[in-house]
């Protein structure tokens, strides 16, 4: 008996006509479809059985017409627009969304809702950020607002939000596009990072980052004999008297290191979905390094896909990079080998080059010869999947020695804050 039930269940699960089945499901899982079938049945009963079937047919037809025509008629005279109270925020921060509705109809529009444009939280069947409006008063302007907390970077609202209503019966929901007065750019979440590591071939320009190099405006590093052209203010008179020759203080250089961040944004070498995917964490790592090192006074540039940002410093460069990181499309595809072979990366030798990628990308690179000015941040792709397979998390061999080896989400923040020390030991 169990075998028979198992065979019947398997036969029941086989969909011989999937297109037809989908149409049937759309018809009978929809209240409007059920009422249409009931109205058709009532019409047939009135034609072939009894005239009272026409009464039921008329009642059902009236409900269908009212349920379809009223939402369309209500939205015909209602227009709306959306505005954010800020232009930029980071992931996890709250922003206020303001909706303005203008009703030109002589009656109130009831049961309004805002659909799409604000994303969904992981695991939620319903969109928690859909706004519902009880009514829009006749011939008046109504305003409402609600809090929105984006879970992932991007430009919102996306897709275009719509004003919808299914009042009074919910048989059919009519929609129309809402205007967007201002968009919201959501930056990747950033974390604290350590100072820029020392790298070979770095270019030093005047700035405000103290480096352990000889200069003329930092702290005292030591003493040396006087050289022609040295300022008399730097003469150490006690040491000069002791050695019977002029001795000057050697000062630390206020240097501004130059860094190029290379992001591997190819979705094919990443794993996981949504905000916790390895791709999103790689973007957050690049954003954290850019923001932290720019605030420390370094010159930072970046490269990913076909985007190239020359090295620069200051708040404007930070805003520019974070805006661009927020706008990286989900479908962006360009292999790391192509990015590194481009002129922007191949011609960079004036500072430190930090490459953020995954072990999958490194496995596809053949004949890789890392340069002395490069530092590799490598994410273990499988560790960011929704259900990591223990057998796939065995030790792996990489063609390069990672500066930061990230094999779990829990290690990201400690490594960003202190991983530069590991870089000093490994370089």
C-alpha positions as CSV (number, residue, x, y, z in Angstrom):
1,X,0.0,0.0,0.0
2,X,2.8,2.4,0.8
3,X,4.4,1.7,-2.6
4,X,1.2,2.5,-4.3
5,X,0.8,5.7,-2.4
6,X,4.4,6.6,-3.3
7,X,3.8,6.0,-7.0
8,X,0.6,8.0,-7.0
9,X,2.3,10.9,-5.2
10,X,5.1,10.9,-7.8
11,X,2.6,10.8,-10.7
12,X,0.7,13.6,-9.1
13,X,3.9,15.7,-8.9
14,X,4.5,15.3,-12.6
15,X,3.3,18.3,-14.5
16,X,2.6,17.1,-18.1
17,X,1.3,20.5,-19.3
18,X,3.0,23.2,-17.2
19,X,1.8,26.1,-19.3
20,X,-1.8,25.0,-19.1
21,X,-1.4,24.3,-15.3
22,X,0.0,27.8,-14.7
23,X,-3.1,29.3,-16.5
24,X,-5.4,27.2,-14.4
25,X,-3.7,28.2,-11.2
26,X,-3.9,31.9,-12.1
27,X,-7.6,31.4,-12.8
28,X,-8.7,29.5,-9.7
29,X,-6.3,31.1,-7.2
30,X,-7.6,34.5,-8.1
31,X,-11.0,35.8,-6.6
32,X,-11.8,37.4,-9.9
33,X,-11.3,34.1,-11.7
34,X,-13.5,32.3,-9.3
35,X,-16.3,34.8,-9.6
36,X,-16.0,34.7,-13.4
37,X,-16.3,30.9,-13.4
38,X,-19.3,31.2,-11.0
39,X,-21.0,33.8,-13.2
40,X,-20.5,31.6,-16.2
41,X,-22.0,28.6,-14.3
42,X,-25.0,30.8,-13.2
43,X,-25.5,31.9,-16.9
44,X,-25.5,28.3,-18.1
45,X,-28.0,27.4,-15.3
46,X,-30.3,30.2,-16.4
47,X,-30.1,29.1,-20.0
48,X,-30.7,25.4,-19.5
49,X,-32.2,24.9,-16.0
50,X,-34.1,27.8,-14.5
51,X,-34.5,31.5,-15.1
52,X,-33.4,32.3,-11.5
53,X,-29.9,31.5,-12.6
54,X,-30.0,34.9,-14.5
55,X,-30.5,36.7,-11.2
56,X,-27.4,35.1,-9.7
57,X,-25.6,35.8,-12.9
58,X,-26.6,39.5,-12.8
59,X,-25.5,39.8,-9.1
60,X,-22.1,38.2,-9.8
61,X,-21.6,40.3,-12.9
62,X,-22.4,43.5,-10.9
63,X,-19.8,42.5,-8.2
64,X,-17.2,41.9,-10.9
65,X,-17.8,45.1,-12.8
66,X,-17.8,47.2,-9.5
67,X,-14.7,45.4,-8.3
68,X,-12.8,46.1,-11.5
69,X,-14.1,49.5,-12.5
70,X,-14.0,51.2,-9.0
71,X,-10.2,50.8,-8.5
72,X,-9.5,52.0,-12.0
73,X,-11.8,55.0,-11.6
74,X,-10.3,56.0,-8.2
75,X,-6.7,56.0,-9.5
76,X,-7.7,57.9,-12.6
77,X,-7.9,61.1,-10.5
78,X,-5.1,60.5,-8.0
79,X,-1.5,61.4,-8.5
80,X,1.4,60.9,-6.1
81,X,5.1,61.6,-5.7
82,X,7.8,60.3,-3.3
83,X,10.6,62.3,-1.6
84,X,13.4,61.2,0.8
85,X,14.5,63.5,3.6
86,X,18.1,62.8,2.8
87,X,20.1,62.1,-0.4
88,X,22.5,59.5,1.1
89,X,22.6,57.0,3.9
90,X,24.4,53.8,4.7
91,X,23.0,50.3,5.0
92,X,21.1,49.8,8.2
93,X,20.3,53.5,8.7
94,X,16.8,54.9,8.9
95,X,15.5,57.5,6.4
96,X,12.1,59.1,6.2
97,X,10.0,58.6,3.1
98,X,7.5,61.3,2.3
99,X,4.5,60.6,0.0
100,X,2.3,63.4,-1.4
101,X,-1.1,62.5,-2.9
102,X,-3.3,64.8,-4.9
103,X,-6.9,63.7,-5.3
104,X,-8.8,65.6,-8.0
105,X,-12.0,63.4,-7.7
106,X,-15.1,64.6,-5.9
107,X,-15.0,61.5,-3.7
108,X,-12.4,60.0,-1.5
109,X,-10.0,57.3,-2.8
110,X,-9.9,54.5,-0.3
111,X,-7.6,51.5,0.4
112,X,-4.5,52.9,-1.2
113,X,-1.1,51.3,-0.9
114,X,2.5,51.8,-2.2
115,X,3.9,48.8,-3.9
116,X,7.5,48.0,-5.0
117,X,10.6,50.2,-4.9
118,X,11.7,49.6,-1.3
119,X,13.0,46.0,-1.2
120,X,12.2,43.1,1.1
121,X,13.7,41.9,4.2
122,X,15.2,38.4,4.1
123,X,12.5,35.8,5.0
124,X,9.6,38.2,4.9
125,X,6.8,37.2,2.5
126,X,5.2,40.7,2.6
127,X,7.1,43.9,2.0
128,X,7.5,45.6,5.4
129,X,8.1,49.0,3.7
130,X,4.8,49.2,1.8
131,X,2.8,52.1,3.0
132,X,-0.9,51.8,3.3
133,X,-3.1,54.9,3.2
134,X,-6.6,54.8,4.5
135,X,-8.0,57.4,2.3
136,X,-7.1,60.4,0.1
137,X,-9.7,63.2,0.8
138,X,-11.7,64.5,-2.2
139,X,-10.2,67.5,-4.0
140,X,-7.4,67.8,-1.5
141,X,-3.7,67.0,-1.1
142,X,-2.7,64.4,1.5
143,X,0.8,63.8,2.9
144,X,2.1,60.8,4.8
145,X,5.5,59.5,5.8
146,X,7.1,56.3,7.1
147,X,10.6,55.1,8.1
148,X,12.6,53.0,5.7
149,X,15.7,51.0,6.6
150,X,17.4,49.5,3.6
151,X,19.2,46.2,4.2
152,X,21.4,46.5,1.1
153,X,23.2,49.1,-0.9
154,X,21.7,50.6,-4.1
155,X,19.7,53.4,-5.5
156,X,16.1,53.6,-4.2
157,X,13.4,53.4,-5.0
158,X,13.9,50.5,-7.4
159,X,11.9,49.3,-9.3
160,X,9.6,52.3,-9.8
161,X,7.1,52.4,-6.9
162,X,3.4,52.2,-7.8
163,X,0.2,53.5,-6.1
164,X,-2.3,50.6,-5.9
165,X,-5.8,50.0,-4.7
166,X,-8.2,47.0,-4.8
167,X,-11.0,48.7,-3.0
168,X,-13.8,47.7,-2.4
169,X,-13.6,43.9,-2.9
170,X,-10.0,43.2,-3.6
171,X,-10.9,41.3,-6.8
172,X,-8.4,43.3,-8.9
173,X,-5.7,45.7,-7.9
174,X,-5.2,48.7,-10.2
175,X,-1.8,50.4,-10.2
176,X,-0.2,53.6,-11.5
177,X,3.3,54.9,-11.3
178,X,4.3,57.3,-8.6
179,X,6.6,60.3,-9.3
180,X,10.0,60.4,-7.8
181,X,11.1,63.8,-6.6
182,X,14.5,62.6,-5.3
183,X,16.3,59.3,-5.3
184,X,18.1,57.8,-2.3
185,X,21.7,56.5,-2.6
186,X,22.4,53.8,0.0
187,X,26.1,53.4,0.6
188,X,27.7,50.0,1.6
189,X,28.1,49.7,5.4
190,X,31.7,50.7,6.4
191,X,33.8,49.6,9.3
192,X,36.9,50.8,11.0
193,X,40.2,49.9,9.4
194,X,43.9,50.0,10.4
195,X,46.4,52.4,8.9
196,X,47.8,52.0,5.3
197,X,50.4,49.3,5.3
198,X,53.9,50.0,4.1
199,X,54.3,49.0,0.5
200,X,57.2,48.9,-2.0
201,X,57.3,51.6,-4.6
202,X,54.9,54.0,-2.8
203,X,54.9,57.6,-3.9
204,X,55.2,60.1,-1.2
205,X,53.6,63.5,-1.6
206,X,53.0,66.2,1.0
207,X,50.2,65.4,3.3
208,X,49.2,64.8,6.9
209,X,49.9,61.1,7.4
210,X,53.0,60.5,9.6
211,X,55.3,57.8,8.1
212,X,58.6,56.4,9.3
213,X,60.5,58.1,6.5
214,X,62.9,61.0,6.7
215,X,61.3,64.3,6.0
216,X,61.2,67.8,7.2
217,X,58.0,68.4,9.1
218,X,57.2,65.5,11.4
219,X,58.4,64.1,14.7
220,X,62.1,63.7,15.5
221,X,63.5,60.4,14.2
222,X,67.2,60.9,15.2
223,X,70.2,63.0,14.7
224,X,72.9,63.3,11.9
225,X,75.8,65.6,10.9
226,X,74.9,69.0,9.5
227,X,74.6,69.2,5.7
228,X,74.8,72.3,3.6
229,X,71.3,73.7,3.2
230,X,69.9,72.4,6.5
231,X,67.9,74.9,8.5
232,X,69.6,76.4,11.5
233,X,66.4,75.8,13.5
234,X,67.1,72.1,13.3
235,X,70.6,72.3,14.9
236,X,70.8,70.3,18.1
237,X,73.2,72.7,20.1
238,X,73.9,70.3,23.0
239,X,74.9,67.5,20.7
240,X,76.9,69.9,18.5
241,X,78.9,71.1,21.6
242,X,79.5,67.6,22.7
243,X,80.9,66.4,19.4
244,X,82.5,69.7,18.4
245,X,80.6,69.8,15.1
246,X,77.2,70.8,14.0
247,X,74.5,68.1,14.6
248,X,70.9,68.5,13.3
249,X,67.7,66.7,14.2
250,X,66.3,64.4,11.6
251,X,62.6,64.7,11.3
252,X,59.8,62.4,10.2
253,X,58.1,62.9,6.9
254,X,54.4,63.8,6.7
255,X,53.7,61.5,3.7
256,X,50.5,60.8,1.9
257,X,50.5,57.2,0.6
258,X,48.9,56.3,-2.7
259,X,46.6,53.3,-2.8
260,X,44.6,51.6,-5.6
261,X,41.7,49.4,-4.6
262,X,40.8,46.7,-7.1
263,X,37.4,45.0,-6.6
264,X,36.5,41.7,-8.3
265,X,32.7,42.3,-8.8
266,X,32.1,39.3,-11.1
267,X,29.0,37.5,-9.7
268,X,30.3,34.2,-11.1
269,X,33.1,33.9,-8.5
270,X,31.0,34.9,-5.5
271,X,28.4,32.9,-3.5
272,X,25.4,33.6,-1.4
273,X,22.4,35.9,-2.0
274,X,21.3,39.2,-0.7
275,X,23.2,41.4,1.8
276,X,25.2,38.5,3.3
277,X,26.7,37.3,0.0
278,X,30.4,37.3,-0.5
279,X,30.0,39.9,-3.3
280,X,28.3,42.4,-1.0
281,X,30.9,41.8,1.7
282,X,33.7,42.4,-0.8
283,X,32.1,45.7,-1.7
284,X,31.8,46.6,2.0
285,X,35.5,45.8,2.5
286,X,36.5,48.1,-0.4
287,X,34.2,50.8,0.9
288,X,35.7,50.6,4.4
289,X,39.3,50.7,3.2
290,X,38.5,53.7,0.9
291,X,36.6,55.7,3.5
292,X,39.1,54.9,6.4
293,X,42.3,55.6,4.4
294,X,40.9,58.7,2.8
295,X,40.0,60.1,6.3
296,X,43.6,59.3,7.3
297,X,44.8,61.5,4.5
298,X,45.9,58.9,1.9
299,X,45.3,59.2,-1.8
300,X,42.9,56.4,-2.9
301,X,41.8,55.3,-6.3
302,X,39.7,52.3,-7.3
303,X,39.1,50.0,-10.3
304,X,36.3,47.5,-11.0
305,X,34.6,46.2,-14.1
306,X,35.0,49.1,-16.6
307,X,35.1,51.8,-13.8
308,X,38.4,53.6,-13.2
309,X,38.8,56.2,-10.5
310,X,42.3,57.9,-10.4
311,X,43.9,58.3,-7.0
312,X,42.8,61.4,-5.1
313,X,42.2,62.6,-1.6
314,X,39.6,64.4,0.4
315,X,35.9,64.1,1.2
316,X,34.9,64.6,-2.4
317,X,36.8,61.4,-3.4
318,X,35.2,59.5,-0.6
319,X,31.7,60.5,-1.6
320,X,32.5,59.7,-5.3
321,X,33.8,56.2,-4.5
322,X,30.9,55.3,-2.1
323,X,28.4,56.6,-4.6
324,X,29.9,54.4,-7.3
325,X,30.1,51.3,-5.1
326,X,26.4,51.8,-4.2
327,X,25.5,51.8,-7.9
328,X,27.4,48.6,-9.0
329,X,24.7,46.6,-10.9
330,X,23.9,43.1,-9.9
331,X,24.7,41.8,-13.4
332,X,28.1,43.4,-13.7
333,X,30.4,40.8,-15.2
334,X,34.1,41.2,-15.9
335,X,36.8,38.7,-15.0
336,X,39.6,39.6,-12.6
337,X,42.2,38.7,-15.2
338,X,40.7,41.3,-17.6
339,X,40.6,44.0,-14.9
340,X,44.2,43.4,-13.9
341,X,45.3,43.4,-17.5
342,X,43.7,46.8,-18.1
343,X,45.8,49.9,-18.4
344,X,44.6,51.3,-15.1
345,X,45.9,48.3,-13.1
346,X,48.9,47.3,-15.3
347,X,50.3,50.8,-15.3
348,X,50.0,51.4,-11.6
349,X,53.4,51.2,-9.8
350,X,53.4,54.4,-7.7
351,X,51.9,53.0,-4.5
352,X,50.1,50.1,-2.9
353,X,47.6,48.0,-4.9
354,X,45.0,46.1,-2.8
355,X,43.0,43.5,-4.6
356,X,39.7,42.1,-3.1
357,X,38.6,38.8,-4.7
358,X,37.6,35.2,-3.8
359,X,39.4,31.9,-3.9
360,X,37.3,30.9,-6.9
361,X,38.7,33.7,-8.9
362,X,42.3,32.9,-7.9
363,X,41.7,29.2,-9.0
364,X,40.8,30.4,-12.5
365,X,44.0,32.6,-12.8
366,X,46.8,30.8,-14.6
367,X,50.4,31.9,-14.4
368,X,49.7,34.6,-11.8
369,X,52.8,36.5,-10.7
370,X,51.9,38.8,-7.8
371,X,54.0,42.0,-7.7
372,X,55.7,43.4,-4.6
373,X,53.4,46.4,-4.4
374,X,50.2,44.2,-4.3
375,X,48.2,43.0,-1.3
376,X,45.5,40.4,-1.7
377,X,42.3,40.2,0.3
378,X,40.8,36.8,-0.4
379,X,37.3,35.7,0.7
380,X,36.5,32.1,1.0
381,X,33.4,32.0,-1.3
382,X,31.9,28.8,0.1
383,X,31.9,30.3,3.6
384,X,29.3,32.9,2.5
385,X,26.8,30.5,0.9
386,X,23.5,30.0,2.5
387,X,24.4,26.5,3.7
388,X,28.2,26.0,3.7
389,X,29.3,22.4,3.0
390,X,31.9,21.3,5.6
391,X,33.7,19.1,3.0
392,X,34.2,22.2,0.8
393,X,35.7,24.2,3.6
394,X,38.8,22.1,3.7
395,X,42.2,23.9,3.4
396,X,42.9,25.3,0.0
397,X,46.1,26.1,-1.9
398,X,46.2,29.6,-3.4
399,X,48.6,30.9,-6.1
400,X,49.3,34.0,-3.9
401,X,49.9,34.6,-0.2
402,X,46.8,36.5,1.0
403,X,47.3,39.6,3.0
404,X,43.9,39.0,4.6
405,X,42.4,35.5,4.4
406,X,38.6,35.8,5.2
407,X,37.0,32.4,5.7
408,X,34.0,33.5,7.8
409,X,31.9,36.6,8.3
410,X,33.0,36.8,12.0
411,X,36.7,37.4,11.0
412,X,36.0,40.3,8.7
413,X,35.9,43.1,11.3
414,X,38.9,42.0,13.4
415,X,41.0,41.5,10.2
416,X,40.1,45.0,8.9
417,X,41.0,46.6,12.2
418,X,44.3,44.8,12.6
419,X,45.1,42.9,9.5
420,X,47.7,45.5,8.3
421,X,50.0,44.1,11.0
422,X,49.8,40.7,9.4
423,X,50.7,42.4,6.1
424,X,53.9,43.7,7.7
425,X,54.8,40.2,8.9
426,X,54.0,38.6,5.5
427,X,55.7,41.2,3.3
